[in-house]
Amino acid sequence: PIFSSPSYHKYDASDYYKIDWRFGQESDLKELADLCEQRNIKLILDLAINHTSSQHEWFVQFKEARSKGDTENPYYDYYSCVTTAEKQGGVTYQKIAGVDCWFECNFSGDMPELNFDNPEVRQAMLDVAKYYLNLGVDGFRFDAVKYIYFGDTAKSVAFWEWYMEELRKTDPEIYCVGECWSGETEILEYYTAMNCFNFAGAQAEGVMATAAKGKSLSTYLNYVQSFQQKVRAKNPDGMVMSFLSNHDMDRIGGAFVTENNMRMAANLYLLSPGSPTIYYGEEIGLRGSRGSEMTDANRRLAMLWGDDDLIRDPVGATYPAKNQIQTTVADQMADENSLFHYYCKLLTIRHRYPAIARGQYSVLSGGSKNLGGFLVSYQNETLGIIHNNSTEELTYDLSKCEGCTFSEICDFIGVGSASLDGTNLILGPQTSVIVK
C-alpha cells in the first residue's frame, strides 16, 4: 500500500487520502497513472480496507467515544468491538482501558478491524476506492478479504459482491484480485465477487514448485485442470490467479537447488490458464526468507537494480548477504542467457497465444511420469502445452493423445530443445513446448 502509515509495510493506513511521504505525493501517483496509460499498462493499488492503523483519526475518535460512552460521536460504531461476555474464540481482541470494550484486531493491536455492519463505514471505504479510480488507477489488490467478517465466509462474500458491484458503476472494466489466504474451498467462494490468488498452488511445497523439482507431473496436471473447472463453475468469467510466492512467504528462489528448477517452475505457472502474478525479483532469482525473525522484512528486500539506485532494504531486514544472488538486473540484462531474459522470452511466448490465458485446459492422454501436458482450446484455436520436468530427454508418442492430432511445433523454451519425428515429440530436459 502507498497510503500514509506509521509502518514500513503500509498495511495500516493512517490516512487513505494521503500518499506516504516515502513514496512521494498525489501528483507523483497521477503522473505514474498517466505514464502507464500511455504504455497500455494497467495500474492497480494494494488496498487493505478491513482494518486501519490505530493512529487513524477514525480510531482515535472511536476510542474516545467508547471511553466516554459518547454514542453521539459518529465514530462510536466505526470499529468491530464486543463486551467481555461477547468475545468469540478464534478472534483476537484488545481491551480499551477503563471500559468493557474489546476491539477486534486479528493482525495486531495496531491494526483495528472496521465495523462493516455500519453503513457509514461501508460508504467511507467505497469512497476511498472510487477516489483512486477517478485519479486514474485501474483496480485493486484487496488485502485479507476474508477478514471483513472474520469467521463468516457467506457474510464476507456478500459484502464483496456489493462492493464490487458499486465499484463497477464507476469503472465497468475495473481489475481486482482478492487475497484469501485459505484452502481451495474458501477461496472459490469469493469468485462470485472477484478473482482470488491461488494459495493452494503456491509456495515451496505447492503443486507448481513440487513439479518443477522433478516430481510426478500428474499431480500438477490434474490440479490445474480441476481448479480451472471449479473456478468456472463458480464464475464463468473467473480467472485462475497463480503465483509462486509473494511478500508474505519465503521467496521461491531459495526453494530450488538449481536455477533450471526455477526456470521449470516459471514454465509451469506462466504457461497455465488465467492471470499469473510475478513477485518482483523472481525474474532474477532474488532470495529472502523470514528465518527466526518476527517480521516479513527479509521477504521484501530491495530489488537489486545494479544502477546505483538509492533504495534500501526495509526496516528489520537481516537476510545474510552471503545467501543472496550475486547478480543484479543490470548484470542479467547484459547476459542473454540469464534468468531475466528467460522470463522475457517466456512471457513473449505466453502473449503470442491468447489460448494460454483464456483457453479451457484438459489433460492430454499418453503421458508418463515426467512428460505430459494439456490440450488447450479457445475460440478457433487449439494448442498442446507439453512439459518435460525431468533432467533427461524424453519422447512423447503424440498419436496416443486421444481426440487430437499434433503436427507442428510452434515454440519451445527450457534447458533443451524440441523436435518432431513423425508422431514422436522429442523433448529436451526441463523444457516445455507449444504444439498445434
C-alpha positions as CSV (number, residue, x, y, z in Angstrom):
1,P,0.0,0.0,0.0
2,I,1.1,3.6,-0.7
3,F,-1.1,5.4,1.8
4,S,0.2,7.3,4.8
5,S,1.2,4.9,7.5
6,P,3.5,4.6,10.5
7,S,4.9,1.2,9.5
8,Y,7.4,0.1,6.8
9,H,4.8,-2.2,5.2
10,K,2.0,0.3,5.0
11,Y,-0.8,-2.2,5.7
12,D,-2.0,0.1,8.5
13,A,-3.2,3.2,6.8
14,S,-3.4,6.3,9.0
15,D,-4.9,8.4,6.1
16,Y,-6.2,6.8,2.9
17,Y,-6.3,10.2,1.1
18,K,-2.6,11.0,1.7
19,I,0.3,9.3,-0.1
20,D,3.0,8.3,2.3
21,W,5.9,10.8,2.1
22,R,8.4,8.0,1.5
23,F,6.8,7.4,-1.9
24,G,6.0,11.0,-2.9
25,Q,2.7,12.8,-3.2
26,E,-0.5,12.5,-5.1
27,S,0.9,14.3,-8.2
28,D,3.5,11.5,-8.5
29,L,0.8,8.9,-8.4
30,K,-1.2,10.8,-11.1
31,E,1.9,11.0,-13.2
32,L,2.5,7.3,-12.8
33,A,-1.1,6.5,-13.8
34,D,-0.8,8.7,-16.9
35,L,2.5,7.2,-18.0
36,C,1.1,3.7,-17.5
37,E,-1.9,4.5,-19.6
38,Q,0.3,5.8,-22.4
39,R,2.0,2.4,-22.4
40,N,-1.2,0.3,-22.1
41,I,-0.2,-0.8,-18.6
42,K,-2.9,-1.2,-16.0
43,L,-2.1,0.2,-12.6
44,I,-3.6,-1.4,-9.5
45,L,-3.1,-0.5,-5.9
46,D,-2.8,-2.7,-2.8
47,L,-5.8,-1.7,-0.6
48,A,-6.4,-3.0,2.9
49,I,-10.0,-2.0,3.8
50,N,-10.8,-4.4,6.6
51,H,-8.5,-2.6,9.1
52,T,-6.8,0.7,9.6
53,S,-3.9,2.0,11.7
54,S,-4.6,2.6,15.4
55,Q,-3.3,6.1,14.6
56,H,-6.1,6.8,12.1
57,E,-8.3,9.6,13.2
58,W,-11.3,7.4,12.9
59,F,-9.9,5.0,15.6
60,V,-8.7,7.9,17.8
61,Q,-12.3,9.2,17.8
62,F,-13.7,5.7,18.3
63,K,-11.6,5.0,21.4
64,E,-12.5,8.4,22.8
65,A,-16.2,7.9,22.2
66,R,-16.1,4.4,23.7
67,S,-14.2,5.6,26.8
68,K,-16.7,8.3,27.4
69,G,-19.8,6.4,26.4
70,D,-20.5,9.1,23.8
71,T,-22.9,7.4,21.4
72,E,-23.5,10.7,19.6
73,N,-19.9,10.6,18.3
74,P,-20.2,9.5,14.6
75,Y,-17.2,7.1,15.1
76,Y,-18.7,5.3,18.1
77,D,-19.6,2.3,15.9
78,Y,-16.8,2.6,13.3
79,Y,-14.8,-0.5,14.6
80,S,-15.8,-4.0,15.4
81,C,-15.9,-4.4,19.2
82,V,-17.6,-6.6,21.8
83,T,-18.0,-6.8,25.6
84,T,-16.2,-9.4,27.6
85,A,-19.2,-11.7,27.5
86,E,-19.5,-11.4,23.7
87,K,-15.9,-12.4,22.9
88,Q,-15.6,-15.3,20.4
89,G,-12.9,-18.0,20.2
90,G,-10.5,-17.7,17.2
91,V,-10.8,-13.9,17.1
92,T,-8.2,-11.6,18.6
93,Y,-9.2,-8.6,20.7
94,Q,-7.6,-5.8,22.6
95,K,-9.3,-4.0,25.5
96,I,-9.9,-0.3,25.8
97,A,-8.7,0.7,29.2
98,G,-11.4,1.6,31.7
99,V,-14.4,0.2,29.9
100,D,-15.8,-3.2,29.0
101,C,-15.0,-2.8,25.3
102,W,-12.7,-5.1,23.3
103,F,-11.9,-4.1,19.7
104,E,-11.2,-6.8,17.1
105,C,-7.6,-6.8,15.9
106,N,-6.7,-10.1,14.2
107,F,-3.3,-8.9,12.8
108,S,-2.1,-6.8,15.7
109,G,-3.4,-4.2,18.2
110,D,-2.0,-1.6,15.9
111,M,-4.5,-2.6,13.2
112,P,-8.1,-2.5,14.5
113,E,-10.8,-4.0,12.3
114,L,-13.5,-1.8,10.9
115,N,-17.2,-2.5,11.5
116,F,-18.9,-3.1,8.1
117,D,-22.3,-3.5,9.7
118,N,-22.1,0.3,9.9
119,P,-23.4,1.8,6.5
120,E,-21.2,4.8,7.1
121,V,-18.1,2.6,7.2
122,R,-19.1,0.8,4.0
123,Q,-19.6,4.2,2.3
124,A,-16.3,5.6,3.6
125,M,-14.3,2.6,2.2
126,L,-16.2,2.8,-1.0
127,D,-15.4,6.4,-1.4
128,V,-11.6,5.6,-0.9
129,A,-11.6,3.2,-3.8
130,K,-13.6,5.5,-6.0
131,Y,-11.3,8.4,-5.3
132,Y,-8.3,6.5,-6.7
133,L,-10.3,5.1,-9.7
134,N,-11.1,8.7,-10.6
135,L,-7.4,9.6,-10.2
136,G,-6.5,7.1,-13.0
137,V,-6.0,3.8,-11.1
138,D,-7.4,0.8,-12.9
139,G,-8.1,-1.5,-10.0
140,F,-7.0,-3.0,-6.7
141,R,-5.5,-6.0,-4.9
142,F,-7.7,-6.3,-1.9
143,D,-5.9,-7.4,1.2
144,A,-7.3,-10.0,3.6
145,V,-10.8,-10.3,2.0
146,K,-12.0,-13.0,4.5
147,Y,-11.4,-10.6,7.4
148,I,-14.3,-8.3,6.6
149,Y,-16.4,-10.6,8.7
150,F,-13.8,-13.0,10.0
151,G,-15.2,-16.5,10.5
152,D,-18.3,-15.8,8.5
153,T,-17.5,-16.5,4.8
154,A,-21.0,-16.1,3.5
155,K,-21.3,-12.6,5.0
156,S,-17.8,-11.6,3.8
157,V,-18.6,-12.8,0.3
158,A,-21.9,-10.9,0.3
159,F,-20.0,-7.7,1.2
160,W,-17.5,-8.1,-1.6
161,E,-20.3,-8.8,-4.1
162,W,-21.9,-5.5,-3.1
163,Y,-18.6,-3.6,-3.0
164,M,-17.5,-4.8,-6.5
165,E,-21.0,-4.0,-7.9
166,E,-20.7,-0.5,-6.6
167,L,-17.1,0.0,-8.0
168,R,-18.1,-1.3,-11.4
169,K,-20.6,1.6,-11.6
170,T,-17.6,3.9,-11.6
171,D,-15.4,1.7,-13.8
172,P,-17.0,-1.2,-15.6
173,E,-13.6,-2.5,-16.6
174,I,-12.1,-2.4,-13.1
175,Y,-9.5,-5.1,-12.5
176,C,-9.4,-6.6,-9.0
177,V,-8.0,-9.6,-7.2
178,G,-8.6,-10.7,-3.7
179,E,-6.2,-12.2,-1.1
180,C,-7.9,-15.1,0.6
181,W,-5.1,-17.0,2.3
182,S,-7.0,-20.2,2.8
183,G,-7.8,-23.6,1.3
184,E,-9.3,-24.1,-2.1
185,T,-12.9,-24.4,-0.9
186,E,-12.9,-21.0,0.8
187,I,-11.0,-19.3,-2.0
188,L,-13.6,-20.4,-4.5
189,E,-16.4,-18.8,-2.5
190,Y,-15.1,-15.4,-3.3
191,Y,-15.1,-15.9,-7.0
192,T,-18.7,-14.7,-7.2
193,A,-17.2,-11.3,-6.4
194,M,-13.7,-11.3,-7.9
195,N,-10.8,-13.4,-8.9
196,C,-8.6,-14.6,-6.0
197,F,-4.9,-15.6,-5.7
198,N,-4.5,-19.4,-5.7
199,F,-2.7,-20.0,-2.5
200,A,-3.4,-23.7,-2.8
201,G,-0.9,-24.0,-5.7
202,A,1.8,-21.7,-4.3
203,Q,4.9,-21.8,-2.1
204,A,7.8,-24.2,-2.0
205,E,5.5,-27.3,-1.4
206,G,2.8,-26.2,-3.8
207,V,2.0,-28.1,-7.0
208,M,4.0,-25.8,-9.2
209,A,7.2,-25.9,-7.3
210,T,6.9,-29.6,-6.5
211,A,6.6,-30.5,-10.1
212,A,9.4,-28.2,-11.0
213,K,11.7,-30.2,-8.7
214,G,11.1,-33.3,-10.9
215,K,8.3,-35.0,-9.0
216,S,5.4,-36.7,-10.9
217,L,3.7,-34.3,-13.3
218,S,0.3,-35.9,-12.9
219,T,-0.5,-34.1,-9.7
220,Y,0.2,-30.7,-11.3
221,L,-1.7,-31.5,-14.5
222,N,-4.8,-32.8,-12.8
223,Y,-4.8,-30.0,-10.3
224,V,-4.6,-27.3,-13.0
225,Q,-7.5,-28.9,-14.9
226,S,-9.6,-29.4,-11.8
227,F,-9.1,-26.0,-10.3
228,Q,-9.9,-24.2,-13.6
229,Q,-13.1,-26.2,-13.8
230,K,-14.1,-25.3,-10.3
231,V,-13.4,-21.6,-10.9
232,R,-15.5,-21.5,-14.0
233,A,-18.3,-23.4,-12.3
234,K,-18.3,-20.7,-9.6
235,N,-18.0,-17.9,-12.1
236,P,-17.8,-18.5,-15.9
237,D,-15.7,-15.3,-16.3
238,G,-13.4,-16.2,-13.4
239,M,-9.6,-16.4,-14.0
240,V,-7.1,-18.6,-12.1
241,M,-4.6,-16.3,-10.4
242,S,-1.4,-18.4,-10.0
243,F,1.8,-17.4,-8.3
244,L,4.9,-19.0,-6.9
245,S,5.5,-16.8,-3.8
246,N,4.6,-13.3,-2.5
247,H,5.6,-10.8,0.1
248,D,4.2,-12.9,3.0
249,M,6.2,-16.0,2.0
250,D,9.8,-17.1,1.8
251,R,11.0,-16.3,-1.7
252,I,10.7,-19.1,-4.2
253,G,14.3,-18.6,-5.4
254,G,15.5,-20.2,-2.2
255,A,13.4,-23.3,-2.7
256,F,15.4,-24.8,-5.6
257,V,18.8,-26.4,-5.8
258,T,19.4,-25.2,-9.4
259,E,18.3,-22.3,-11.5
260,N,17.0,-24.8,-14.0
261,N,14.4,-25.8,-11.4
262,M,13.4,-22.1,-11.2
263,R,13.1,-22.0,-15.0
264,M,10.9,-25.1,-15.0
265,A,8.7,-23.6,-12.3
266,A,8.3,-20.5,-14.4
267,N,7.2,-22.6,-17.3
268,L,4.6,-24.4,-15.3
269,Y,2.8,-21.4,-14.0
270,L,3.3,-18.9,-16.8
271,L,2.2,-21.4,-19.4
272,S,-1.0,-22.1,-17.5
273,P,-4.5,-20.6,-17.5
274,G,-5.7,-17.3,-16.1
275,S,-3.6,-14.3,-14.9
276,P,-0.4,-15.3,-13.2
277,T,1.4,-12.9,-10.8
278,I,5.2,-12.4,-10.7
279,Y,6.6,-11.2,-7.4
280,Y,9.2,-8.6,-8.0
281,G,12.7,-10.1,-8.0
282,E,11.5,-13.5,-9.0
283,E,12.6,-12.8,-12.6
284,I,16.3,-12.5,-11.4
285,G,16.1,-15.3,-8.8
286,L,16.1,-12.9,-5.8
287,R,16.2,-14.8,-2.4
288,G,14.8,-13.9,1.0
289,S,13.4,-15.9,3.9
290,R,11.9,-15.0,7.3
291,G,14.0,-17.4,9.3
292,S,13.7,-16.8,13.0
293,E,12.8,-13.1,12.7
294,M,9.3,-11.9,13.7
295,T,9.0,-9.8,10.6
296,D,8.5,-10.3,6.9
297,A,11.1,-7.7,6.0
298,N,13.5,-10.5,4.8
299,R,11.0,-11.5,2.2
300,R,10.6,-7.9,1.0
301,L,14.2,-7.0,0.3
302,A,15.3,-4.2,-2.0
303,M,15.3,-5.0,-5.7
304,L,18.9,-5.4,-7.0
305,W,18.8,-3.0,-9.8
306,G,22.5,-2.6,-10.2
307,D,22.2,1.0,-11.3
308,D,23.2,2.9,-8.2
309,D,19.6,3.3,-7.2
310,L,19.3,4.5,-3.6
311,I,16.5,2.1,-2.5
312,R,17.4,0.1,0.6
313,D,16.2,-3.0,2.5
314,P,13.2,-2.4,4.7
315,V,13.5,-1.8,8.5
316,G,14.1,-5.0,10.3
317,A,15.8,-6.9,7.4
318,T,18.6,-9.2,8.4
319,Y,18.9,-11.6,5.5
320,P,22.6,-12.6,5.1
321,A,24.3,-11.1,2.0
322,K,26.2,-14.4,1.5
323,N,22.9,-16.1,0.9
324,Q,21.7,-13.6,-1.8
325,I,22.3,-13.9,-5.5
326,Q,25.4,-12.2,-6.8
327,T,23.9,-10.6,-9.9
328,T,21.7,-7.6,-10.5
329,V,19.1,-6.6,-13.0
330,A,21.7,-4.7,-14.9
331,D,24.0,-7.8,-14.9
332,Q,21.3,-10.1,-16.2
333,M,20.1,-7.7,-18.8
334,A,23.6,-7.8,-20.3
335,D,23.6,-11.6,-20.3
336,E,21.3,-13.1,-22.9
337,N,21.4,-16.5,-21.1
338,S,20.2,-15.0,-17.8
339,L,17.0,-15.8,-15.9
340,F,15.8,-12.3,-16.6
341,H,15.9,-12.9,-20.4
342,Y,14.4,-16.4,-19.9
343,Y,11.3,-14.7,-18.2
344,C,11.2,-12.2,-21.1
345,K,11.1,-15.0,-23.7
346,L,8.6,-17.0,-21.7
347,L,6.2,-14.0,-21.4
348,T,6.6,-13.3,-25.1
349,I,5.5,-16.9,-25.8
350,R,2.6,-16.6,-23.4
351,H,1.3,-13.4,-25.1
352,R,1.7,-14.9,-28.5
353,Y,-1.1,-17.4,-27.9
354,P,-4.3,-16.0,-26.3
355,A,-5.4,-19.6,-25.6
356,I,-2.8,-19.9,-22.9
357,A,-4.6,-17.4,-20.7
358,R,-8.2,-17.9,-21.7
359,G,-8.5,-21.4,-23.0
360,Q,-10.1,-24.5,-21.5
361,Y,-7.5,-26.9,-20.2
362,S,-7.8,-30.7,-20.3
363,V,-5.0,-33.2,-19.5
364,L,-3.6,-35.0,-22.5
365,S,-3.6,-38.8,-22.5
366,G,-0.5,-40.9,-23.2
367,G,1.9,-39.1,-21.0
368,S,4.4,-40.6,-18.5
369,K,5.7,-39.7,-15.0
370,N,7.7,-36.7,-16.1
371,L,6.2,-36.0,-19.5
372,G,2.7,-34.6,-20.1
373,G,0.6,-31.6,-20.8
374,F,-2.7,-30.1,-21.8
375,L,-5.0,-29.7,-24.7
376,V,-6.0,-26.0,-24.7
377,S,-9.0,-24.8,-26.6
378,Y,-10.0,-21.2,-27.1
379,Q,-12.4,-19.8,-29.8
380,N,-10.9,-21.3,-33.0
381,E,-7.5,-22.1,-31.6
382,T,-6.4,-25.4,-30.2
383,L,-2.9,-26.0,-28.8
384,G,-1.0,-28.5,-26.9
385,I,1.2,-27.4,-24.0
386,I,3.6,-30.2,-23.1
387,H,6.2,-30.3,-20.3
388,N,9.3,-32.5,-19.6
389,N,10.2,-31.8,-15.9
390,S,13.0,-34.4,-15.8
391,T,16.7,-33.9,-16.3
392,E,16.7,-36.2,-19.3
393,E,15.5,-36.0,-22.9
394,L,12.1,-37.8,-23.3
395,T,9.9,-38.9,-26.2
396,Y,6.2,-38.5,-26.3
397,D,4.2,-40.5,-28.9
398,L,1.6,-37.9,-29.8
399,S,-0.5,-40.5,-31.6
400,K,-1.6,-41.6,-28.1
401,C,-3.2,-38.2,-27.4
402,E,-6.9,-39.0,-27.8
403,G,-9.1,-36.6,-29.7
404,C,-6.4,-34.5,-31.3
405,T,-3.6,-34.7,-33.9
406,F,-0.5,-32.6,-33.5
407,S,1.8,-31.9,-36.4
408,E,3.7,-28.7,-35.8
409,I,6.0,-27.2,-33.1
410,C,5.2,-23.6,-32.5
411,D,7.5,-22.6,-29.7
412,F,9.6,-24.2,-27.0
413,I,11.5,-23.0,-24.0
414,G,13.8,-24.6,-21.4
415,V,17.1,-26.3,-20.9
416,G,16.8,-28.4,-24.0
417,S,15.2,-28.3,-27.4
418,A,12.1,-29.9,-29.1
419,S,11.7,-31.7,-32.4
420,L,9.2,-33.9,-34.2
421,D,9.9,-37.3,-35.8
422,G,6.6,-38.3,-37.3
423,T,4.3,-38.5,-34.3
424,N,7.1,-38.7,-31.8
425,L,7.9,-35.5,-29.9
426,I,11.5,-35.5,-28.7
427,L,11.6,-33.0,-25.8
428,G,14.7,-31.9,-24.0
429,P,15.2,-31.9,-20.2
430,Q,13.3,-29.3,-18.2
431,T,11.7,-28.0,-21.4
432,S,8.2,-27.0,-22.4
433,V,6.7,-26.9,-25.9
434,I,3.7,-25.4,-27.7
435,V,2.4,-27.7,-30.5
436,K,-0.6,-27.5,-32.8
